[in-house]
């Protein structure tokens, strides 16, 4: 795979070609994902649940993230690597800068922050210092206790309006990518049209600029046995994991995934 950059991803949005992103936590799966054509590898703090066995992402540390970023980096074959800043790792300016530096030095090409409009300040500071940032809006798992669980966000018009405004403000602050999680499909489409940066969705409908899933979910693996509405098992009917990964990429590119049944209404 040729080396992907922010410019590559921006050009995909401009051309209307969907972007395929998956979570990844180690070298072997990074290599497999690249072989299958996955363009963006997200080293997510979801590792706290799927790898470490926690019931949320909150126990994950920056040291955990840096370790797994390094693993993915060593197996990467040209994909763009995005790394989550974990819970409370960007509560202050100093923390945002030092923890972002740790992840970038480990091999990330971009860091991802969860929040809302208040992210404008740390995003601006990071962008000024050469750190590309992905802003994560909608359902933000690090705020699960405040949100009262894993619930769809933006169904009320006031919430939807605020999310649109936040997306625009964060782009203006310097965000180079946006991730929308568990929002109504119509809102996902609206936000993707309202900003010039790539918008990646997970449970945000098919009209955004790309899709992401937790790799374990799309391979049909679960510790709990529960499957979120926006998940599809791509191992079904496939002879091996690389074939399943390739089927995911093909479905994203063909806009056959997500289907309407994987999305949410207002």
C-alpha positions as CSV (number, residue, x, y, z in Angstrom):
1,X,0.0,0.0,0.0
2,X,1.4,3.5,-0.8
3,X,2.0,5.7,2.2
4,X,-1.3,7.4,3.1
5,X,-1.3,10.9,4.5
6,X,-3.8,13.5,5.5
7,X,-3.7,14.8,2.0
8,X,-4.7,11.4,0.7
9,X,-7.7,11.2,3.0
10,X,-8.8,14.7,2.1
11,X,-8.6,13.9,-1.5
12,X,-10.8,10.8,-0.9
13,X,-13.4,13.0,0.6
14,X,-13.2,15.4,-2.3
15,X,-13.6,12.5,-4.8
16,X,-16.5,11.0,-2.8
17,X,-14.6,7.8,-2.2
18,X,-15.3,6.3,1.2
19,X,-12.5,5.8,3.7
20,X,-12.1,2.4,5.4
21,X,-10.8,2.6,9.0
22,X,-10.5,-0.2,11.6
23,X,-9.2,-0.4,15.1
24,X,-5.9,-2.2,15.5
25,X,-3.6,-3.0,18.4
26,X,-0.7,-5.2,17.3
27,X,1.8,-5.7,14.5
28,X,0.2,-8.9,13.0
29,X,-3.2,-7.4,12.6
30,X,-1.8,-4.2,11.3
31,X,0.0,-6.1,8.5
32,X,-3.2,-8.1,7.8
33,X,-5.3,-4.9,7.7
34,X,-2.9,-3.2,5.3
35,X,-2.9,-6.3,3.1
36,X,-6.7,-6.1,2.9
37,X,-6.6,-2.4,2.0
38,X,-7.6,-0.7,5.2
39,X,-6.5,2.9,4.9
40,X,-6.6,4.1,8.5
41,X,-5.7,2.1,11.6
42,X,-7.2,3.4,14.8
43,X,-5.2,2.4,17.9
44,X,-8.3,2.9,20.1
45,X,-8.6,3.0,23.9
46,X,-11.2,0.3,23.2
47,X,-8.2,-1.9,23.9
48,X,-9.2,-1.5,27.5
49,X,-12.2,-3.6,26.8
50,X,-11.3,-6.0,24.0
51,X,-7.7,-6.7,25.1
52,X,-7.5,-5.9,28.8
53,X,-11.0,-7.1,29.7
54,X,-12.2,-4.0,31.5
55,X,-15.9,-2.9,31.4
56,X,-15.0,0.5,30.0
57,X,-12.1,2.4,28.4
58,X,-11.4,4.5,31.5
59,X,-8.6,2.4,33.0
60,X,-6.4,2.7,29.9
61,X,-3.2,4.8,30.3
62,X,-1.1,6.8,28.0
63,X,1.7,4.2,28.5
64,X,-0.7,1.5,27.4
65,X,-1.6,3.5,24.3
66,X,2.0,4.2,23.4
67,X,2.9,0.5,23.7
68,X,0.2,-0.5,21.3
69,X,0.9,2.3,18.9
70,X,4.5,1.1,18.7
71,X,3.3,-2.5,18.0
72,X,1.0,-1.3,15.2
73,X,3.7,1.0,13.8
74,X,6.0,-2.0,13.4
75,X,3.4,-4.0,11.4
76,X,2.1,-1.1,9.4
77,X,2.5,-1.1,5.6
78,X,1.5,2.4,4.7
79,X,-1.8,3.0,6.5
80,X,-2.5,6.2,8.4
81,X,-2.3,5.6,12.2
82,X,-4.6,7.4,14.6
83,X,-4.2,7.0,18.3
84,X,-6.6,7.8,21.1
85,X,-5.6,10.0,23.9
86,X,-7.1,8.1,26.9
87,X,-9.3,9.3,29.7
88,X,-8.0,12.5,31.4
89,X,-4.8,12.5,29.3
90,X,-5.8,16.0,28.0
91,X,-7.5,17.5,31.0
92,X,-4.9,20.3,31.0
93,X,-2.8,21.9,28.3
94,X,0.4,20.4,29.6
95,X,-1.1,16.9,29.6
96,X,-2.5,17.3,26.1
97,X,0.9,18.3,24.8
98,X,3.1,15.8,26.6
99,X,0.7,12.8,26.1
100,X,0.3,13.7,22.4
101,X,4.0,13.9,22.0
102,X,4.3,10.4,23.6
103,X,1.9,8.9,21.1
104,X,3.3,10.7,18.1
105,X,6.9,9.6,19.1
106,X,5.6,6.0,19.4
107,X,4.4,6.1,15.8
108,X,1.0,7.8,15.5
109,X,0.3,10.1,12.6
110,X,-2.7,11.7,14.4
111,X,-4.2,11.8,17.9
112,X,-7.9,11.6,18.7
113,X,-9.7,13.5,21.5
114,X,-13.2,12.9,22.8
115,X,-15.4,15.8,23.8
116,X,-17.3,18.8,22.4
117,X,-16.7,22.5,21.8
118,X,-14.3,22.8,24.7
119,X,-11.8,20.8,22.6
120,X,-11.2,23.8,20.5
121,X,-8.4,25.1,22.8
122,X,-6.3,21.9,23.0
123,X,-6.9,21.1,19.3
124,X,-5.7,24.6,18.4
125,X,-2.6,24.2,20.5
126,X,-1.8,20.8,19.1
127,X,-2.3,21.8,15.5
128,X,0.0,24.9,16.0
129,X,2.7,22.5,17.1
130,X,2.4,20.1,14.2
131,X,0.1,17.4,15.8
132,X,-2.8,16.5,13.6
133,X,-6.0,16.0,15.6
134,X,-9.2,14.0,15.1
135,X,-12.1,15.2,17.2
136,X,-14.6,12.6,18.4
137,X,-18.2,13.8,18.8
138,X,-21.5,12.0,19.6
139,X,-21.3,9.1,21.9
140,X,-18.0,9.6,23.7
141,X,-17.1,6.4,25.7
142,X,-14.8,8.2,28.1
143,X,-17.9,10.1,29.3
144,X,-20.1,7.0,29.7
145,X,-20.7,7.7,33.3
146,X,-21.8,11.3,32.6
147,X,-24.0,10.2,29.6
148,X,-25.7,7.5,31.7
149,X,-24.6,4.6,29.4
150,X,-23.9,3.9,25.8
151,X,-26.8,5.9,24.2
152,X,-27.4,7.5,20.8
153,X,-26.6,11.2,20.9
154,X,-28.1,14.1,18.9
155,X,-31.7,12.9,18.7
156,X,-33.1,16.1,20.2
157,X,-32.9,19.0,17.9
158,X,-31.1,21.2,20.4
159,X,-28.4,18.5,20.8
160,X,-28.2,18.1,17.0
161,X,-27.7,21.8,16.5
162,X,-25.0,22.0,19.2
163,X,-23.2,19.0,17.6
164,X,-23.2,20.7,14.2
165,X,-21.9,23.9,15.7
166,X,-19.2,22.0,17.6
167,X,-18.1,20.2,14.5
168,X,-17.7,23.5,12.6
169,X,-15.9,25.1,15.5
170,X,-13.5,22.3,15.9
171,X,-12.6,22.3,12.2
172,X,-12.0,26.0,12.5
173,X,-9.8,25.4,15.6
174,X,-7.6,23.1,13.5
175,X,-9.1,19.6,13.7
176,X,-8.1,17.6,10.6
177,X,-10.6,14.8,10.9
178,X,-13.9,14.1,12.7
179,X,-15.3,10.9,14.1
180,X,-19.0,10.7,14.8
181,X,-20.3,7.8,17.0
182,X,-23.9,6.7,17.5
183,X,-25.7,9.7,16.0
184,X,-28.8,9.7,13.8
185,X,-27.9,9.0,10.1
186,X,-29.4,12.3,9.0
187,X,-27.3,14.2,11.4
188,X,-24.2,12.4,10.3
189,X,-24.9,13.3,6.7
190,X,-25.6,16.9,7.6
191,X,-22.3,17.3,9.6
192,X,-20.3,15.6,6.8
193,X,-21.6,18.2,4.4
194,X,-21.0,21.1,6.8
195,X,-17.3,20.6,7.2
196,X,-14.4,20.2,4.7
197,X,-12.5,17.7,6.7
198,X,-13.1,13.9,6.5
199,X,-15.9,12.6,8.7
200,X,-15.7,9.0,9.8
201,X,-18.7,7.3,11.3
202,X,-19.5,4.4,13.6
203,X,-23.2,4.1,13.9
204,X,-23.6,7.5,12.0
205,X,-25.1,6.3,8.7
206,X,-23.6,5.8,5.3
207,X,-23.5,9.4,4.1
208,X,-20.4,10.3,6.1
209,X,-16.9,10.1,4.4
210,X,-15.8,6.8,5.9
211,X,-16.5,4.0,8.4
212,X,-14.8,2.6,11.4
213,X,-15.5,-0.5,13.5
214,X,-13.7,-2.3,16.3
215,X,-11.8,-5.1,14.6
216,X,-12.9,-7.7,17.1
217,X,-16.6,-6.7,16.5
218,X,-16.4,-7.1,12.7
219,X,-14.7,-10.4,13.1
220,X,-17.5,-11.7,15.3
221,X,-15.5,-11.7,18.5
222,X,-17.1,-10.6,21.8
223,X,-16.4,-11.1,25.5
224,X,-20.1,-10.3,26.4
225,X,-22.0,-11.9,23.5
226,X,-23.8,-8.6,22.9
227,X,-23.6,-7.0,19.4
228,X,-24.2,-3.3,18.8
229,X,-26.7,-2.3,16.2
230,X,-24.1,-0.7,14.0
231,X,-21.9,-3.9,13.9
232,X,-21.8,-6.5,11.1
233,X,-19.9,-9.8,11.3
234,X,-17.7,-9.9,8.2
235,X,-16.2,-13.3,9.0
236,X,-19.5,-14.9,8.0
237,X,-18.9,-16.8,4.8
238,X,-15.2,-15.9,4.6
239,X,-12.4,-18.5,4.6
240,X,-9.9,-16.5,6.7
241,X,-9.4,-13.2,8.5
242,X,-7.7,-11.3,5.6
243,X,-10.7,-12.2,3.4
244,X,-13.0,-10.8,6.1
245,X,-11.0,-7.6,6.3
246,X,-11.1,-7.3,2.5
247,X,-14.9,-7.8,2.5
248,X,-15.2,-5.0,5.1
249,X,-13.1,-2.6,2.9
250,X,-15.1,-3.6,-0.2
251,X,-18.4,-3.0,1.6
252,X,-17.4,0.4,2.9
253,X,-16.1,1.4,-0.6
254,X,-19.3,0.2,-2.3
255,X,-21.5,1.9,0.4
256,X,-23.2,-1.4,1.1
257,X,-22.1,-1.1,4.7
258,X,-23.5,0.4,6.8
259,X,-27.0,-0.6,5.6
260,X,-30.0,1.2,6.8
261,X,-30.5,-1.3,9.6
262,X,-27.1,-0.4,11.1
263,X,-28.1,3.2,11.6
264,X,-30.2,5.3,14.0
265,X,-33.1,7.6,13.4
266,X,-33.7,10.9,15.1
